[in-house]
Amino acid sequence: MAIEILMPALSPTMEEGTLAKWLVKEGDEVKSGQVMAEIETDKATMEFEAVDEGIIGKILIAEGTSGVKVNTAIAILVEEGEEVGATPSPAPQKQDAAEEKAGREEKPEPKAEAAKPAPKADGNRVFASPLARRIAADKGLDLSAVKGTGPHGRIVKADVEAAKPGAPKSEAPKAEAPKAAAAPTGASSDAVKKMFDGREFEEVTLDGMRKTIAARLTEAKQTIPHFYLRREVQLDALMKFRATLNKQVEDRGIKLSVNDFIIKACALALQQVPAANAVWAGDRILKLKPSDVAVAVAIEGGLFTPVLKDADKKSLSSLSAEMKDLATRARSRKLAPHEYQGGSFAISNLGMMGVENFDAVINPPHGAILAVGAGIKKPVVGKDGELTVATVMSMTLSVDHRVIDGALGAELLAAIVANLENPLAMLA
């Protein structure tokens, strides 16, 4: 029986992707787990694995095609000796529960269908292969109760066959009113272009990453109650300590940056002020135990925030090596989703570009983000009241007031400053 291979959702934010490259051709036999294609998401290029066995009967979407919606049929998988019939239409997009019900009442649904929208579980789509859906329908199984063992938790044929038949189907969720389209944030593109009629300009079409950044950060500024805490930190002790360490590890090819010390200082501060190591989870707060720190990395056309997990437990040299590796792979868009998702706290450092201070936008669901400026030599009053010159760096902590209150945010920022001004203590 022919099976449609659908465009997968390879990241939580993916709505469409580019079928960058086919690694199989029509007539090739594929096995479960075999890599069939490379797909560009809004963040990275990822490999797409087969979840069913069979022969590639027909490729429906040519490589290089962009804007392919999730759940669109991209190829047909057939059994040996089976011929591909009429080319099926792309799988329908997600429908409201009420629309699905209305459609069933108007026209009886055939017992076996080439592809249908995945069922819902607690308001979320359940990922399952078309063959698994058909077998589940024949056995009377509720797919939301079946645990998937395929890629990214997808339910495959073996999962459904191993499940106990006759499991009661869950009640269909109540129909919800369709969400209103997001209100426009300004004049339409046509209206804006009309303003510049007669002036030379280049129109740049938004790619997936730019669209995601625009949507997520607009949402962040509209829904997160930001407040800002500012402190200056004197870096002279850190700079002297860094120079000493770099001289000692020079023969090992290690060169520590100021940013490595900032990552370590923030990771330790999250352990010193554990109540601030938290994220917003819709209707509750999640307090994390590990210090998983995200660091913004600028790439062409956007940015990534790779996450350094358990950063408080790692040495400065380990953090430095890991950060360099993540940054290099981020710029070539080779990071896997688990490497840039998660974390409770982020760092955005524009000091190396000469920016003295700025306010960063919180990346949901993080509770805070630290904006780091450049170290500038300034006149300061010393401990004994004498006037001296010191290297001073400005930092701004953007805080989600739903997660962290003012006093708690100030305590966290004070801990970061103390760690940076006493760098030797970070190695204790």
C-alpha positions in Angstrom: 0.0 0.0 0.0 1.4 3.4 -1.0 2.5 5.7 1.9 2.9 9.4 1.7 6.2 10.7 3.2 5.3 14.1 4.7 7.4 17.2 5.3 8.5 16.8 9.0 8.5 19.4 11.7 12.2 19.2 12.7 12.1 22.1 15.2 9.4 23.5 17.5 9.2 26.7 15.5 9.2 25.1 12.1 6.2 25.8 9.9 7.8 25.4 6.5 11.2 24.4 5.3 13.5 24.0 2.2 14.1 20.5 0.8 17.8 21.2 0.3 18.9 17.8 -1.1 17.5 14.3 -1.8 19.9 11.5 -0.8 17.7 8.9 -2.5 16.1 8.7 -5.9 13.0 7.1 -7.4 13.3 3.3 -7.3 15.7 3.2 -4.4 14.8 0.8 -1.5 14.9 2.5 1.9 14.9 1.1 5.4 13.6 2.6 8.7 16.2 5.0 10.1 17.9 5.6 6.7 18.7 9.2 5.9 16.6 10.2 2.9 17.0 14.0 2.6 18.6 17.2 4.0 16.0 19.8 5.1 16.7 23.4 6.0 14.6 24.6 8.9 14.4 28.2 10.2 17.6 27.5 12.2 19.7 24.7 10.6 20.1 22.1 7.9 19.1 18.7 9.3 18.9 15.1 8.1 15.5 13.5 7.6 15.3 9.8 8.3 12.8 7.2 6.9 10.3 5.8 9.5 8.9 3.1 7.2 10.5 0.6 4.9 9.7 0.4 1.2 10.7 1.7 -2.3 10.7 5.4 -3.3 7.9 5.3 -5.9 7.8 9.0 -6.7 9.5 12.2 -5.5 6.8 14.9 -5.3 9.0 17.9 -4.2 12.2 18.6 -6.1 15.3 19.4 -4.2 16.0 23.1 -3.7 12.3 23.8 -3.3 11.7 26.3 -0.5 8.5 27.2 1.5 7.4 23.6 1.8 4.7 23.5 4.5 5.0 21.0 7.3 2.8 17.9 6.6 3.0 18.4 2.8 3.6 15.2 0.9 7.1 15.2 -0.5 7.4 11.6 -1.8 5.5 8.3 -2.1 6.8 5.1 -0.6 5.5 1.9 -2.1 5.9 -1.9 -1.6 7.9 -4.0 -4.0 6.0 -4.6 -7.2 3.4 -1.9 -6.4 2.9 0.9 -8.8 2.3 4.5 -7.9 -1.2 5.7 -8.9 -2.4 9.2 -9.4 -0.2 11.7 -7.7 -1.9 12.5 -4.4 -2.5 16.1 -3.3 -0.4 17.5 -0.5 -1.6 16.6 3.0 -4.1 19.2 4.3 -2.9 21.6 6.9 -4.0 21.6 10.5 -7.7 22.2 10.9 -9.8 23.4 13.8 -11.5 20.5 15.6 -14.9 21.9 14.7 -14.0 22.0 11.0 -12.7 18.4 11.0 -16.0 17.3 12.6 -18.1 19.2 10.1 -16.1 17.7 7.3 -16.8 14.2 8.6 -20.5 14.9 8.9 -20.7 16.1 5.3 -18.8 13.2 3.8 -18.1 9.8 5.4 -14.4 9.3 5.8 -13.0 6.2 4.0 -11.5 3.5 6.1 -8.0 3.9 4.7 -6.8 7.2 3.6 -3.5 8.2 1.9 -2.9 10.8 4.6 -5.0 12.7 7.0 -4.2 15.4 9.6 -2.5 14.0 12.7 -4.8 13.6 15.7 -4.7 16.0 18.6 -3.6 15.3 22.2 -4.2 18.0 24.8 -4.2 20.6 22.0 -1.0 19.4 20.4 -0.4 17.4 17.2 0.5 13.8 17.6 3.3 12.8 15.2 2.6 9.4 13.5 3.4 7.9 10.1 0.4 7.4 7.7 0.7 3.7 8.0 0.6 3.9 11.8 -2.5 6.0 11.6 -4.3 3.4 9.3 -3.4 0.5 11.6 -4.5 2.4 14.6 -7.9 3.2 13.0 -8.3 -0.5 12.2 -7.4 -1.6 15.7 -9.5 1.2 17.4 -6.4 2.7 19.1 -6.1 6.2 20.4 -2.8 7.4 19.0 -2.4 10.0 21.8 -2.0 7.0 24.2 0.7 5.3 22.2 4.4 6.1 22.8 6.4 6.7 19.7 9.9 5.3 19.2 10.6 6.9 15.8 12.7 10.0 15.2 11.6 12.9 17.5 9.1 10.6 19.2 7.1 9.9 16.0 4.7 6.9 16.2 5.6 4.2 13.6 4.1 0.9 12.5 5.9 -1.1 15.2 4.6 1.1 18.0 0.9 0.6 16.9 1.3 -3.1 16.3 2.8 -3.5 19.8 0.0 -1.5 21.5 -2.9 -3.2 23.1 -5.9 -3.3 20.7 -9.3 -1.9 21.6 -7.9 1.0 23.7 -10.7 3.5 24.1 -10.4 6.6 22.0 -10.2 9.9 23.8 -13.0 12.3 23.5 -12.4 14.9 20.8 -11.3 18.2 22.1 -13.9 21.0 22.2 -13.7 23.3 19.2 -11.9 26.5 20.0 -12.5 29.8 18.2 -9.8 30.3 15.6 -7.1 32.6 16.8 -7.2 36.0 15.4 -4.4 36.9 13.0 -1.7 39.0 14.6 -2.4 42.7 14.3 -0.1 44.4 11.8 2.8 46.2 13.5 2.9 49.0 11.0 1.9 50.0 7.5 1.6 47.4 4.8 4.6 46.6 2.6 2.8 48.2 -0.4 2.1 51.4 1.6 5.7 51.6 2.7 7.1 51.0 -0.8 4.8 53.7 -2.1 6.5 56.2 0.3 9.8 55.5 -1.5 8.4 55.5 -5.0 11.1 57.0 -7.3 13.9 56.2 -4.8 16.3 53.4 -5.4 16.1 50.5 -3.0 16.5 46.7 -2.8 13.7 44.5 -1.6 14.8 41.6 0.7 12.5 38.7 1.1 12.5 37.3 4.7 13.9 33.8 5.1 12.7 31.4 7.7 15.2 32.5 10.4 14.4 36.2 9.9 10.6 35.5 10.2 11.2 33.5 13.3 13.3 36.2 15.0 10.7 38.8 14.1 7.8 36.7 15.4 9.5 35.6 18.7 11.0 38.9 19.6 7.9 40.9 18.8 6.0 38.4 21.0 8.7 38.8 23.7 8.4 42.6 23.8 4.6 42.5 23.7 4.0 39.7 26.3 7.0 39.8 28.7 7.0 42.5 31.4 10.7 43.6 31.0 12.5 45.6 33.6 16.2 46.6 33.5 19.0 46.6 36.1 22.3 48.3 35.4 25.7 47.9 37.0 29.3 48.7 36.3 32.1 46.2 37.0 35.8 46.9 37.3 37.8 44.5 35.2 41.4 45.3 36.1 41.8 42.2 38.4 40.1 40.0 35.8 42.3 41.3 33.0 45.5 40.7 35.0 44.4 37.2 36.0 43.4 36.4 32.4 46.8 37.5 31.1 48.5 35.2 33.7 46.3 32.2 32.9 46.7 32.7 29.1 50.5 32.7 29.5 50.4 29.5 31.5 48.2 27.6 29.0 49.6 29.1 25.8 51.5 25.9 25.0 48.2 24.0 25.1 46.7 26.2 22.4 44.2 27.8 24.8 43.4 31.5 24.8 40.7 32.5 27.3 38.5 35.5 26.4 36.7 37.9 28.7 33.5 36.3 27.5 34.6 33.0 28.9 34.9 34.6 32.4 31.5 36.2 32.0 29.9 32.9 31.1 31.5 31.3 34.2 30.5 34.2 36.4 26.8 34.0 35.3 26.7 30.2 35.7 28.0 30.4 39.3 25.7 33.3 40.1 22.7 31.2 39.1 23.9 28.6 41.7 24.5 31.4 44.3 21.0 32.8 43.8 19.0 29.7 42.9 15.6 31.4 43.0 16.7 33.4 39.9 17.6 30.3 37.9 14.0 30.0 36.6 11.9 30.2 33.4 8.3 31.1 32.6 6.1 28.1 31.7 2.8 29.6 30.7 0.9 29.2 34.0 3.8 28.4 36.3 7.5 29.0 37.0 10.1 26.2 36.5 13.1 26.5 38.8 16.1 24.8 37.3 18.9 23.0 39.2 21.7 23.1 36.6 23.2 26.3 35.2 22.5 26.1 31.5 23.6 29.4 30.0 22.8 30.5 26.4 25.1 32.8 24.5 24.0 34.9 21.6 26.1 34.3 18.4 25.6 36.6 15.4 25.5 34.9 12.0 24.7 36.1 8.6 21.0 37.1 8.5 20.3 36.4 12.2 21.6 34.9 15.3 21.7 31.6 17.3 21.8 31.2 21.1 23.7 27.9 21.7 23.4 26.6 25.3 26.4 25.7 27.5 24.9 23.1 29.8 26.2 22.7 33.4 28.4 25.7 32.8 29.1 26.1 36.6 30.8 22.7 36.7 33.1 23.2 33.7 36.6 24.7 33.8 37.3 28.0 32.0 39.3 26.1 29.3 36.4 23.7 28.7 33.9 26.5 28.4 36.2 28.3 26.0 36.6 25.3 23.8 32.9 24.4 23.8 31.9 28.0 23.1 34.3 28.2 20.1 32.9 24.9 18.7 29.3 26.0 19.1 29.9 29.4 17.6 31.7 27.9 14.6 28.9 25.4 13.9 26.3 28.1 14.5 27.8 30.3 11.7 27.6 27.3 9.3 24.1 26.4 10.6 25.1 23.0 11.7 23.8 23.1 15.2 21.2 20.4 16.3 18.0 21.7 18.0 19.1 20.4 21.4 22.2 22.6 21.2 20.3 25.9 20.9 17.1 25.1 22.9 16.7 25.4 26.6 18.6 27.3 29.2 17.2 29.7 31.8 19.6 32.6 31.2 21.3 34.2 28.2 24.2 36.5 27.5 24.5 39.0 24.7 27.9 40.6 24.4 28.4 43.5 22.0 31.5 44.9 23.8 33.9 43.6 21.1 32.0 45.9 18.7 32.6 48.9 20.8 29.1 49.2 22.2 29.3 50.6 25.7 25.8 49.6 26.9 22.5 48.4 25.5 19.3 46.7 26.6 18.7 43.1 25.3 15.4 41.5 24.6 14.6 38.4 26.7 14.4 35.2 24.6 11.4 33.1 25.9 11.2 31.2 28.1 14.3 32.5 29.8 13.9 34.5 33.0 16.7 37.1 32.2 19.4 38.1 29.7 22.6 40.0 30.4 23.7 42.7 27.9 27.4 43.2 28.1 29.2 46.4 26.9 32.8 47.2 26.2 35.4 47.7 28.8 36.4 51.4 28.9 39.1 53.1 30.8 37.5 55.6 33.1 38.5 57.8 36.1 37.1 56.2 39.3 37.3 57.0 43.0 39.4 54.3 44.8 38.7 52.6 48.1 40.8 55.2 50.0 39.1 58.1 48.2 42.0 58.7 45.7 41.2 59.3 42.1 42.5 56.6 39.8 41.9 55.0 36.4 40.2 51.6 36.0 38.8 49.5 33.2 35.0 49.6 33.6 32.4 47.5 31.9 28.7 48.3 31.8 26.2 45.5 32.1 22.4 45.6 31.9 20.2 42.7 33.1 16.9 42.5 31.3 14.5 40.6 33.7 11.1 39.0 33.2 9.1 40.4 36.2 6.8 37.4 36.1 9.7 35.2 37.1 12.1 37.4 39.0 11.2 40.4 41.2 13.4 43.5 41.5 15.2 42.6 44.7 16.0 39.1 43.4 17.2 40.4 40.1 19.5 42.9 41.9 20.9 40.0 44.0 21.6 38.0 40.9 23.4 41.0 39.2 25.4 41.7 42.4 26.6 38.0 42.4 27.7 38.3 38.7 29.6 41.5 39.5 31.3 40.0 42.6 32.4 36.9 40.6 33.9 39.1 37.8 35.7 41.4 40.3 37.1 38.4 42.2 38.0 36.0 39.4 40.3 33.8 41.4 37.4 32.9 43.6 35.6 31.4 40.6 38.2 28.6 40.4 37.8 27.7 44.1 
